[in-house]
Amino acid sequence: GMEVTTVEYKINFLAAFQGGELRATGRVVKAGRRIIVTAAEVVHVDADGKRSACAVMQQTLVPVPQTY
């Protein structure tokens, strides 16, 4: 019966990419009753398998009662 609303959302773009593949990994840093903090990292994988950081994200969410 709950959903979340975004309080803050920040993305740092670290590098551009062309071709290849993007892979994102997200995690919950802390899930409290009032505030939830999450983070994600995006890496670029080129045709040779070389990985390089592409972006990082952090977000703060607030759980709210579902209204529908």
DASUL-V853296 format. One record per residue. N is the residue number from 0. RES is the residue in one small letter. BURIAL is + if it has 24 or more other ideal C-beta (glycine too) atoms within 12 Angstrom, else -. D_FIRST is the distance of its C-alpha to the first C-alpha in Angstrom with 2 decimals. Layout:
n: {N:N}
res: {RES:RES}
burial: {BURIAL:BURIAL}
d_first: {D_FIRST:D_FIRST}
This chain:
n: {0:1:2:3:4:5:6:7:8:9:10:11:12:13:14:15:16:17:18:19:20:21:22:23:24:25:26:27:28:29:30:31:32:33:34:35:36:37:38:39:40:41:42:43:44:45:46:47:48:49:50:51:52:53:54:55:56:57:58:59:60:61:62:63:64:65:66:67}
res: {g:m:e:v:t:t:v:e:y:k:i:n:f:l:a:a:f:q:g:g:e:l:r:a:t:g:r:v:v:k:a:g:r:r:i:i:v:t:a:a:e:v:v:h:v:d:a:d:g:k:r:s:a:c:a:v:m:q:q:t:l:v:p:v:p:q:t:y}
burial: {-:-:-:-:-:-:-:-:-:-:-:-:-:-:-:-:-:-:-:-:-:-:-:-:-:-:-:-:-:-:-:-:-:-:-:+:+:+:+:+:-:+:-:+:-:-:-:-:-:-:-:-:-:+:+:-:+:+:+:+:+:-:-:-:-:-:-:-}
d_first: {0.00:3.84:7.06:10.62:13.72:17.22:19.54:22.49:23.57:27.06:29.00:32.58:34.55:37.25:39.30:39.81:40.04:41.76:41.34:40.01:36.38:33.45:31.21:28.12:26.62:23.44:22.21:19.88:22.38:20.25:16.58:16.42:13.91:15.04:16.63:16.45:19.81:20.59:23.99:25.64:29.25:30.91:34.31:36.88:38.72:42.05:44.16:45.93:42.74:43.13:39.86:39.51:36.74:35.51:32.55:30.23:26.90:24.86:21.63:19.66:15.97:13.83:10.10:8.79:6.10:5.29:8.45:9.39}
